[in-house]
Amino acid sequence: MDDRLWRGVRERAQESARASAAVPESPFGAIGHRFRIDPVPSPAGLVGLEAQIGVRRPRKYRLFLPTVGAGGAGPACGVSPVRREDGRWPWAGGGAEEEERACH
C-alpha cells in the first residue's frame, strides 16, 4: 500500500463542495467542515508530532497526512485536524461539545 490509497481525495472534496453548493440541503457535517481540508504538514512537522505524542502513527494515517492534509472534510463531521500551535501539536476538535457545534 502506498499513497495511491489517498490520491485524489483533496480534489474529490473540492468537487463535493461545488456540487453541494447547488443543493438546498448540505450533507450531514458539511456545515462544520465545508469540504475544506487543512494543508499537508511538513515532513519535519510529522516527525515532531510523533516525538511529542511518543507513538508512531498508524500506517494509513501516516500516508493520509502528507498525501491529503492535516484534517478537515471527511465522513460525518470530518477528520479532526492536527495543527502545530505554540510549538506543540494539540488535537483540534477532539471534544464532544466542540464536535457538536462544528457539525450543526
N, CA, C and O atoms as a Tinker XYZ file with bonds, in Angstrom:
   416  protein
     1  N      0.848000   -1.177000    0.000000    73     2
     2  CA     0.000000    0.000000    0.000000    64     1     3
     3  C      0.894000    1.241000    0.000000    63     2     4     5
     4  O      1.879000    1.301000    0.736000    81     3
     5  N      0.552000    2.218000   -0.818000    73     3     6
     6  CA     1.279000    3.481000   -0.816000    64     5     7
     7  C      0.282000    4.628000   -0.916000    63     6     8     9
     8  O     -0.892000    4.463000   -0.584000    81     7
     9  N      0.735000    5.766000   -1.362000    73     7    10
    10  CA    -0.141000    6.934000   -1.382000    64     9    11
    11  C     -1.301000    6.828000   -2.368000    63    10    12    13
    12  O     -2.156000    7.713000   -2.398000    81    11
    13  N     -1.353000    5.761000   -3.180000    73    11    14
    14  CA    -2.480000    5.590000   -4.112000    64    13    15
    15  C     -3.804000    5.503000   -3.361000    63    14    16    17
    16  O     -4.848000    5.878000   -3.894000    81    15
    17  N     -3.764000    5.013000   -2.134000    73    15    18
    18  CA    -4.967000    4.911000   -1.316000    64    17    19
    19  C     -5.664000    6.263000   -1.180000    63    18    20    21
    20  O     -6.892000    6.336000   -1.210000    81    19
    21  N     -4.890000    7.323000   -1.033000    73    19    22
    22  CA    -5.446000    8.649000   -0.756000    64    21    23
    23  C     -5.380000    9.589000   -1.952000    63    22    24    25
    24  O     -5.868000   10.716000   -1.869000    81    23
    25  N     -4.799000    9.161000   -3.048000    73    23    26
    26  CA    -4.648000   10.033000   -4.215000    64    25    27
    27  C     -6.008000   10.531000   -4.690000    63    26    28    29
    28  O     -6.940000    9.742000   -4.844000    81    27
    29  N     -6.123000   11.822000   -4.921000    73    27    30
    30  CA    -7.353000   12.419000   -5.443000    64    29    31
    31  C     -8.382000   12.808000   -4.395000    63    30    32    33
    32  O     -9.426000   13.358000   -4.745000    81    31
    33  N     -8.121000   12.542000   -3.122000    73    31    34
    34  CA    -9.113000   12.855000   -2.078000    64    33    35
    35  C     -9.348000   14.359000   -1.989000    63    34    36    37
    36  O    -10.495000   14.799000   -1.907000    81    35
    37  N     -8.285000   15.146000   -2.003000    73    35    38
    38  CA    -8.454000   16.613000   -1.932000    64    37    39
    39  C     -9.335000   17.100000   -3.088000    63    38    40    41
    40  O    -10.242000   17.908000   -2.890000    81    39
    41  N     -9.061000   16.605000   -4.276000    73    39    42
    42  CA    -9.814000   17.030000   -5.456000    64    41    43
    43  C    -11.280000   16.606000   -5.361000    63    42    44    45
    44  O    -12.166000   17.361000   -5.761000    81    43
    45  N    -11.542000   15.417000   -4.841000    73    43    46
    46  CA   -12.933000   14.968000   -4.688000    64    45    47
    47  C    -13.675000   15.815000   -3.655000    63    46    48    49
    48  O    -14.868000   16.073000   -3.810000    81    47
    49  N    -12.985000   16.245000   -2.612000    73    47    50
    50  CA   -13.614000   17.118000   -1.616000    64    49    51
    51  C    -13.971000   18.462000   -2.251000    63    50    52    53
    52  O    -15.042000   19.010000   -1.988000    81    51
    53  N    -13.082000   18.989000   -3.079000    73    51    54
    54  CA   -13.370000   20.248000   -3.761000    64    53    55
    55  C    -14.560000   20.104000   -4.704000    63    54    56    57
    56  O    -15.399000   21.000000   -4.791000    81    55
    57  N    -14.630000   18.991000   -5.400000    73    55    58
    58  CA   -15.768000   18.738000   -6.287000    64    57    59
    59  C    -17.054000   18.604000   -5.471000    63    58    60    61
    60  O    -18.102000   19.097000   -5.889000    81    59
    61  N    -16.989000   17.955000   -4.334000    73    59    62
    62  CA   -18.163000   17.832000   -3.452000    64    61    63
    63  C    -18.636000   19.192000   -2.983000    63    62    64    65
    64  O    -19.840000   19.425000   -2.875000    81    63
    65  N    -17.712000   20.090000   -2.703000    73    63    66
    66  CA   -18.077000   21.444000   -2.284000    64    65    67
    67  C    -18.833000   22.153000   -3.399000    63    66    68    69
    68  O    -19.847000   22.806000   -3.153000    81    67
    69  N    -18.340000   22.022000   -4.617000    73    67    70
    70  CA   -19.031000   22.667000   -5.750000    64    69    71
    71  C    -20.416000   22.054000   -5.954000    63    70    72    73
    72  O    -21.389000   22.775000   -6.176000    81    71
    73  N    -20.504000   20.737000   -5.880000    73    71    74
    74  CA   -21.788000   20.060000   -6.095000    64    73    75
    75  C    -22.783000   20.393000   -4.993000    63    74    76    77
    76  O    -23.966000   20.586000   -5.275000    81    75
    77  N    -22.331000   20.466000   -3.743000    73    75    78
    78  CA   -23.260000   20.736000   -2.637000    64    77    79
    79  C    -23.751000   22.176000   -2.651000    63    78    80    81
    80  O    -24.805000   22.472000   -2.087000    81    79
    81  N    -23.008000   23.072000   -3.282000    73    79    82
    82  CA   -23.443000   24.467000   -3.362000    64    81    83
    83  C    -24.744000   24.592000   -4.153000    63    82    84    85
    84  O    -25.514000   25.531000   -3.949000    81    83
    85  N    -24.984000   23.646000   -5.050000    73    83    86
    86  CA   -26.188000   23.684000   -5.883000    64    85    87
    87  C    -27.370000   22.966000   -5.239000    63    86    88    89
    88  O    -28.473000   22.978000   -5.785000    81    87
    89  N    -27.149000   22.338000   -4.079000    73    87    90
    90  CA   -28.187000   21.560000   -3.408000    64    89    91
    91  C    -28.676000   22.340000   -2.198000    63    90    92    93
    92  O    -27.863000   22.847000   -1.427000    81    91
    93  N    -30.003000   22.448000   -2.014000    73    91    94
    94  CA   -30.521000   23.232000   -0.891000    64    93    95
    95  C    -30.065000   22.729000    0.485000    63    94    96    97
    96  O    -29.833000   23.536000    1.384000    81    95
    97  N    -29.935000   21.413000    0.661000    73    95    98
    98  CA   -29.528000   20.861000    1.947000    64    97    99
    99  C    -28.131000   20.270000    1.833000    63    98   100   101
   100  O    -27.867000   19.447000    0.957000    81    99
   101  N    -27.231000   20.697000    2.728000    73    99   102
   102  CA   -25.877000   20.155000    2.736000    64   101   103
   103  C    -25.868000   18.775000    3.369000    63   102   104   105
   104  O    -26.699000   18.478000    4.227000    81   103
   105  N    -24.932000   17.927000    2.953000    73   103   106
   106  CA   -24.792000   16.627000    3.619000    64   105   107
   107  C    -24.450000   16.816000    5.091000    63   106   108   109
   108  O    -23.895000   17.844000    5.478000    81   107
   109  N    -24.783000   15.813000    5.917000    73   107   110
   110  CA   -24.509000   15.894000    7.345000    64   109   111
   111  C    -23.034000   16.214000    7.588000    63   110   112   113
   112  O    -22.151000   15.589000    6.999000    81   111
   113  N    -22.776000   17.180000    8.449000    73   111   114
   114  CA   -21.421000   17.552000    8.828000    64   113   115
   115  C    -20.787000   18.600000    7.945000    63   114   116   117
   116  O    -19.811000   19.229000    8.355000    81   115
   117  N    -21.307000   18.816000    6.740000    73   115   118
   118  CA   -20.682000   19.752000    5.804000    64   117   119
   119  C    -20.725000   21.187000    6.309000    63   118   120   121
   120  O    -19.881000   21.997000    5.927000    81   119
   121  N    -21.690000   21.516000    7.159000    73   119   122
   122  CA   -21.758000   22.863000    7.721000    64   121   123
   123  C    -20.502000   23.144000    8.536000    63   122   124   125
   124  O    -19.997000   24.267000    8.538000    81   123
   125  N    -19.999000   22.128000    9.225000    73   123   126
   126  CA   -18.798000   22.304000   10.043000    64   125   127
   127  C    -17.516000   22.329000    9.232000    63   126   128   129
   128  O    -16.688000   23.218000    9.431000    81   127
   129  N    -17.327000   21.379000    8.321000    73   127   130
   130  CA   -16.045000   21.310000    7.601000    64   129   131
   131  C    -16.082000   22.013000    6.252000    63   130   132   133
   132  O    -15.027000   22.328000    5.702000    81   131
   133  N    -17.272000   22.268000    5.700000    73   131   134
   134  CA   -17.451000   22.968000    4.418000    64   133   135
   135  C    -16.543000   22.399000    3.318000    63   134   136   137
   136  O    -16.144000   23.114000    2.399000    81   135
   137  N    -16.228000   21.113000    3.426000    73   135   138
   138  CA   -15.413000   20.402000    2.449000    64   137   139
   139  C    -13.980000   20.934000    2.353000    63   138   140   141
   140  O    -13.275000   20.644000    1.387000    81   139
   141  N    -13.553000   21.705000    3.342000    73   139   142
   142  CA   -12.167000   22.187000    3.368000    64   141   143
   143  C    -11.272000   21.097000    3.951000    63   142   144   145
   144  O    -11.689000   20.331000    4.819000    81   143
   145  N    -10.057000   21.042000    3.468000    73   143   146
   146  CA    -9.051000   20.139000    4.006000    64   145   147
   147  C     -7.830000   20.978000    4.362000    63   146   148   149
   148  O     -7.356000   21.776000    3.553000    81   147
   149  N     -7.324000   20.789000    5.577000    73   147   150
   150  CA    -6.157000   21.539000    6.029000    64   149   151
   151  C     -4.943000   21.195000    5.172000    63   150   152   153
   152  O     -4.884000   20.123000    4.570000    81   151
   153  N     -3.980000   22.107000    5.119000    73   151   154
   154  CA    -2.768000   21.853000    4.328000    64   153   155
   155  C     -2.013000   20.602000    4.796000    63   154   156   157
   156  O     -2.183000   20.131000    5.920000    81   155
   157  N     -1.195000   20.099000    3.914000    73   155   158
   158  CA    -0.336000   18.949000    4.212000    64   157   159
   159  C      0.768000   19.411000    5.163000    63   158   160   161
   160  O      1.432000   20.411000    4.891000    81   159
   161  N      0.974000   18.697000    6.277000    73   159   162
   162  CA     2.066000   19.067000    7.185000    64   161   163
   163  C      3.427000   18.749000    6.562000    63   162   164   165
   164  O      3.532000   17.882000    5.695000    81   163
   165  N      4.456000   19.452000    7.006000    73   163   166
   166  CA     5.809000   19.192000    6.512000    64   165   167
   167  C      6.329000   17.869000    7.076000    63   166   168   169
   168  O      5.875000   17.425000    8.130000    81   167
   169  N      7.276000   17.241000    6.383000    73   167   170
   170  CA     7.873000   16.011000    6.928000    64   169   171
   171  C      8.467000   16.232000    8.326000    63   170   172   173
   172  O      8.319000   15.382000    9.205000    81   171
   173  N      9.134000   17.364000    8.528000    73   171   174
   174  CA     9.716000   17.655000    9.844000    64   173   175
   175  C      8.609000   17.808000   10.887000    63   174   176   177
   176  O      8.767000   17.386000   12.033000    81   175
   177  N      7.504000   18.407000   10.491000    73   175   178
   178  CA     6.376000   18.552000   11.408000    64   177   179
   179  C      5.816000   17.210000   11.837000    63   178   180   181
   180  O      5.466000   17.020000   13.002000    81   179
   181  N      5.730000   16.280000   10.900000    73   179   182
   182  CA     5.202000   14.958000   11.226000    64   181   183
   183  C      6.130000   14.200000   12.171000    63   182   184   185
   184  O      5.673000   13.466000   13.047000    81   183
   185  N      7.438000   14.385000   11.985000    73   183   186
   186  CA     8.401000   13.781000   12.912000    64   185   187
   187  C      8.212000   14.395000   14.297000    63   186   188   189
   188  O      8.235000   13.683000   15.301000    81   187
   189  N      8.024000   15.710000   14.354000    73   187   190
   190  CA     7.792000   16.394000   15.632000    64   189   191
   191  C      6.515000   15.931000   16.311000    63   190   192   193
   192  O      6.473000   15.794000   17.533000    81   191
   193  N      5.475000   15.689000   15.526000    73   191   194
   194  CA     4.216000   15.193000   16.078000    64   193   195
   195  C      4.431000   13.852000   16.766000    63   194   196   197
   196  O      4.002000   13.662000   17.904000    81   195
   197  N      5.089000   12.929000   16.089000    73   195   198
   198  CA     5.329000   11.609000   16.678000    64   197   199
   199  C      6.231000   11.702000   17.904000    63   198   200   201
   200  O      6.053000   10.954000   18.866000    81   199
   201  N      7.191000   12.609000   17.873000    73   199   202
   202  CA     8.079000   12.776000   19.034000    64   201   203
   203  C      7.286000   13.278000   20.239000    63   202   204   205
   204  O      7.500000   12.825000   21.363000    81   203
   205  N      6.370000   14.217000   19.996000    73   203   206
   206  CA     5.579000   14.765000   21.103000    64   205   207
   207  C      4.640000   13.725000   21.696000    63   206   208   209
   208  O      4.551000   13.594000   22.917000    81   207
   209  N      3.944000   12.989000   20.847000    73   207   210
   210  CA     2.958000   12.046000   21.381000    64   209   211
   211  C      3.586000   10.723000   21.804000    63   210   212   213
   212  O      2.956000    9.930000   22.504000    81   211
   213  N      4.835000   10.484000   21.377000    73   211   214
   214  CA     5.544000    9.277000   21.794000    64   213   215
   215  C      5.013000    7.997000   21.183000    63   214   216   217
   216  O      5.220000    6.910000   21.723000    81   215
   217  N      4.328000    8.124000   20.059000    73   215   218
   218  CA     3.727000    6.966000   19.391000    64   217   219
   219  C      3.903000    7.142000   17.892000    63   218   220   221
   220  O      3.779000    8.247000   17.365000    81   219
   221  N      4.187000    6.058000   17.223000    73   219   222
   222  CA     4.225000    6.084000   15.749000    64   221   223
   223  C      2.790000    5.996000   15.249000    63   222   224   225
   224  O      2.028000    5.129000   15.676000    81   223
   225  N      2.428000    6.890000   14.351000    73   223   226
   226  CA     1.069000    6.909000   13.813000    64   225   227
   227  C      0.792000    5.640000   13.010000    63   226   228   229
   228  O      1.713000    5.070000   12.425000    81   227
   229  N     -0.455000    5.194000   12.974000    73   227   230
   230  CA    -0.802000    4.024000   12.154000    64   229   231
   231  C     -0.450000    4.268000   10.681000    63   230   232   233
   232  O     -0.490000    5.403000   10.207000    81   231
   233  N     -0.110000    3.208000    9.974000    73   231   234
   234  CA     0.370000    3.314000    8.591000    64   233   235
   235  C     -0.566000    4.107000    7.682000    63   234   236   237
   236  O     -0.103000    4.973000    6.940000    81   235
   237  N     -1.848000    3.838000    7.720000    73   235   238
   238  CA    -2.771000    4.563000    6.824000    64   237   239
   239  C     -2.818000    6.050000    7.169000    63   238   240   241
   240  O     -2.926000    6.890000    6.275000    81   239
   241  N     -2.739000    6.381000    8.458000    73   239   242
   242  CA    -2.736000    7.792000    8.858000    64   241   243
   243  C     -1.400000    8.433000    8.470000    63   242   244   245
   244  O     -1.353000    9.611000    8.115000    81   243
   245  N     -0.323000    7.658000    8.539000    73   243   246
   246  CA     0.993000    8.155000    8.109000    64   245   247
   247  C      0.959000    8.524000    6.627000    63   246   248   249
   248  O      1.648000    9.458000    6.215000    81   247
   249  N      0.184000    7.822000    5.829000    73   247   250
   250  CA     0.043000    8.119000    4.401000    64   249   251
   251  C     -0.969000    9.240000    4.160000    63   250   252   253
   252  O     -0.798000   10.051000    3.250000    81   251
   253  N     -2.018000    9.282000    4.977000    73   251   254
   254  CA    -3.081000   10.278000    4.815000    64   253   255
   255  C     -2.546000   11.701000    4.996000    63   254   256   257
   256  O     -2.785000   12.561000    4.148000    81   255
   257  N     -1.833000   11.953000    6.081000    73   255   258
   258  CA    -1.408000   13.320000    6.397000    64   257   259
   259  C     -0.590000   13.971000    5.283000    63   258   260   261
   260  O     -0.934000   15.083000    4.880000    81   259
   261  N      0.474000   13.348000    4.759000    73   259   262
   262  CA     1.248000   14.021000    3.712000    64   261   263
   263  C      0.619000   13.957000    2.323000    63   262   264   265
   264  O      1.040000   14.686000    1.425000    81   263
   265  N     -0.374000   13.104000    2.132000    73   263   266
   266  CA    -0.996000   12.973000    0.814000    64   265   267
   267  C     -2.262000   13.820000    0.713000    63   266   268   269
   268  O     -2.502000   14.458000   -0.312000    81   267
   269  N     -3.074000   13.828000    1.774000    73   267   270
   270  CA    -4.357000   14.533000    1.753000    64   269   271
   271  C     -4.274000   15.847000    2.508000    63   270   272   273
   272  O     -4.550000   16.903000    1.939000    81   271
   273  N     -3.900000   15.800000    3.774000    73   271   274
   274  CA    -3.825000   17.004000    4.589000    64   273   275
   275  C     -4.006000   16.674000    6.055000    63   274   276   277
   276  O     -4.169000   15.512000    6.428000    81   275
   277  N     -3.976000   17.705000    6.882000    73   275   278
   278  CA    -3.972000   17.538000    8.340000    64   277   279
   279  C     -5.360000   17.474000    8.950000    63   278   280   281
   280  O     -5.500000   17.655000   10.159000    81   279
   281  N     -6.384000   17.222000    8.159000    73   279   282
   282  CA    -7.742000   17.096000    8.689000    64   281   283
   283  C     -8.702000   17.956000    7.899000    63   282   284   285
   284  O     -8.320000   18.607000    6.926000    81   283
   285  N     -9.951000   17.951000    8.324000    73   283   286
   286  CA   -10.977000   18.739000    7.659000    64   285   287
   287  C    -12.101000   17.872000    7.155000    63   286   288   289
   288  O    -12.645000   17.054000    7.897000    81   287
   289  N    -12.455000   18.046000    5.889000    73   287   290
   290  CA   -13.576000   17.321000    5.300000    64   289   291
   291  C    -13.384000   15.820000    5.432000    63   290   292   293
   292  O    -12.272000   15.304000    5.329000    81   291
   293  N    -14.493000   15.136000    5.661000    73   291   294
   294  CA   -14.454000   13.684000    5.782000    64   293   295
   295  C    -15.831000   13.170000    6.128000    63   294   296   297
   296  O    -16.795000   13.936000    6.121000    81   295
   297  N    -15.945000   11.906000    6.427000    73   295   298
   298  CA   -17.250000   11.343000    6.782000    64   297   299
   299  C    -17.858000   12.069000    7.979000    63   298   300   301
   300  O    -17.143000   12.504000    8.882000    81   299
   301  N    -19.158000   12.191000    7.976000    73   299   302
   302  CA   -19.908000   12.831000    9.085000    64   301   303
   303  C    -19.360000   14.231000    9.337000    63   302   304   305
   304  O    -19.461000   15.097000    8.467000    81   303
   305  N    -18.787000   14.465000   10.503000    73   303   306
   306  CA   -18.287000   15.800000   10.857000    64   305   307
   307  C    -16.883000   16.069000   10.348000    63   306   308   309
   308  O    -16.354000   17.161000   10.559000    81   307
   309  N    -16.282000   15.126000    9.701000    73   307   310
   310  CA   -14.955000   15.324000    9.145000    64   309   311
   311  C    -13.863000   14.708000    9.996000    63   310   312   313
   312  O    -14.123000   14.057000   11.007000    81   311
   313  N    -12.631000   14.933000    9.558000    73   311   314
   314  CA   -11.450000   14.403000   10.228000    64   313   315
   315  C    -10.917000   15.484000   11.159000    63   314   316   317
   316  O    -10.584000   16.581000   10.710000    81   315
   317  N    -10.832000   15.185000   12.452000    73   315   318
   318  CA   -10.318000   16.165000   13.410000    64   317   319
   319  C     -8.904000   16.556000   13.011000    63   318   320   321
   320  O     -8.043000   15.690000   12.856000    81   319
   321  N     -8.653000   17.854000   12.841000    73   319   322
   322  CA    -7.340000   18.290000   12.382000    64   321   323
   323  C     -6.287000   18.244000   13.478000    63   322   324   325
   324  O     -6.589000   18.348000   14.667000    81   323
   325  N     -5.062000   18.087000   13.047000    73   323   326
   326  CA    -3.909000   18.198000   13.933000    64   325   327
   327  C     -3.091000   19.376000   13.412000    63   326   328   329
   328  O     -2.684000   19.403000   12.250000    81   327
   329  N     -2.858000   20.348000   14.295000    73   327   330
   330  CA    -2.159000   21.569000   13.888000    64   329   331
   331  C     -1.095000   21.919000   14.919000    63   330   332   333
   332  O     -1.291000   21.730000   16.119000    81   331
   333  N      0.009000   22.420000   14.448000    73   331   334
   334  CA     1.078000   22.862000   15.344000    64   333   335
   335  C      0.717000   24.252000   15.848000    63   334   336   337
   336  O      0.520000   25.180000   15.063000    81   335
   337  N      0.632000   24.382000   17.162000    73   335   338
   338  CA     0.314000   25.665000   17.788000    64   337   339
   339  C      1.244000   25.871000   18.973000    63   338   340   341
   340  O      1.345000   25.018000   19.855000    81   339
   341  N      1.915000   27.001000   18.981000    73   339   342
   342  CA     2.823000   27.341000   20.080000    64   341   343
   343  C      3.840000   26.229000   20.343000    63   342   344   345
   344  O      4.133000   25.908000   21.495000    81   343
   345  N      4.377000   25.645000   19.265000    73   343   346
   346  CA     5.408000   24.631000   19.397000    64   345   347
   347  C      4.915000   23.250000   19.795000    63   346   348   349
   348  O      5.727000   22.354000   20.027000    81   347
   349  N      3.601000   23.058000   19.881000    73   347   350
   350  CA     3.033000   21.766000   20.274000    64   349   351
   351  C      2.006000   21.338000   19.234000    63   350   352   353
   352  O      1.644000   22.110000   18.346000    81   351
   353  N      1.540000   20.089000   19.358000    73   351   354
   354  CA     0.569000   19.513000   18.431000    64   353   355
   355  C     -0.711000   19.159000   19.181000    63   354   356   357
   356  O     -0.936000   17.986000   19.480000    81   355
   357  N     -1.555000   20.142000   19.491000    73   355   358
   358  CA    -2.828000   19.784000   20.129000    64   357   359
   359  C     -3.780000   19.189000   19.092000    63   358   360   361
   360  O     -3.733000   19.555000   17.917000    81   359
   361  N     -4.633000   18.282000   19.523000    73   359   362
   362  CA    -5.623000   17.704000   18.611000    64   361   363
   363  C     -6.849000   18.599000   18.636000    63   362   364   365
   364  O     -7.548000   18.668000   19.647000    81   363
   365  N     -7.112000   19.277000   17.545000    73   363   366
   366  CA    -8.257000   20.189000   17.452000    64   365   367
   367  C     -9.526000   19.383000   17.254000    63   366   368   369
   368  O     -9.532000   18.382000   16.537000    81   367
   369  N    -10.596000   19.822000   17.891000    73   367   370
   370  CA   -11.900000   19.202000   17.666000    64   369   371
   371  C    -12.085000   17.873000   18.340000    63   370   372   373
   372  O    -12.951000   17.101000   17.928000    81   371
   373  N    -11.314000   17.572000   19.354000    73   371   374
   374  CA   -11.416000   16.276000   19.997000    64   373   375
   375  C    -12.540000   16.158000   21.005000    63   374   376   377
   376  O    -12.927000   15.045000   21.360000    81   375
   377  N    -13.073000   17.272000   21.476000    73   375   378
   378  CA   -14.110000   17.227000   22.497000    64   377   379
   379  C    -15.493000   17.078000   21.911000    63   378   380   381
   380  O    -15.771000   17.605000   20.834000    81   379
   381  N    -16.353000   16.376000   22.593000    73   379   382
   382  CA   -17.717000   16.132000   22.101000    64   381   383
   383  C    -18.484000   17.434000   21.908000    63   382   384   385
   384  O    -19.212000   17.581000   20.927000    81   383
   385  N    -18.331000   18.380000   22.833000    73   383   386
   386  CA   -19.064000   19.650000   22.702000    64   385   387
   387  C    -18.602000   20.423000   21.467000    63   386   388   389
   388  O    -19.418000   20.983000   20.735000    81   387
   389  N    -17.304000   20.449000   21.246000    73   387   390
   390  CA   -16.784000   21.145000   20.075000    64   389   391
   391  C    -17.258000   20.476000   18.791000    63   390   392   393
   392  O    -17.631000   21.160000   17.838000    81   391
   393  N    -17.248000   19.156000   18.758000    73   391   394
   394  CA   -17.730000   18.427000   17.588000    64   393   395
   395  C    -19.207000   18.726000   17.333000    63   394   396   397
   396  O    -19.615000   18.906000   16.186000    81   395
   397  N    -19.996000   18.780000   18.381000    73   395   398
   398  CA   -21.425000   19.072000   18.238000    64   397   399
   399  C    -21.632000   20.441000   17.597000    63   398   400   401
   400  O    -22.464000   20.589000   16.702000    81   399
   401  N    -20.878000   21.439000   18.051000    73   399   402
   402  CA   -21.004000   22.788000   17.493000    64   401   403
   403  C    -20.571000   22.806000   16.029000    63   402   404   405
   404  O    -21.219000   23.452000   15.205000    81   403
   405  N    -19.496000   22.114000   15.698000    73   403   406
   406  CA   -18.957000   22.128000   14.335000    64   405   407
   407  C    -19.869000   21.443000   13.342000    63   406   408   409
   408  O    -19.897000   21.817000   12.169000    81   407
   409  N    -20.612000   20.448000   13.786000    73   407   410
   410  CA   -21.425000   19.643000   12.867000    64   409   411
   411  C    -22.780000   20.274000   12.581000    63   410   412   413
   412  O    -23.385000   19.973000   11.553000    81   411
   413  N    -23.260000   21.120000   13.440000    73   411   414
   414  CA   -24.632000   21.601000   13.271000    64   413   415
   415  C    -24.713000   23.092000   13.128000    63   414   416
   416  O    -25.805000   23.640000   12.979000    81   415
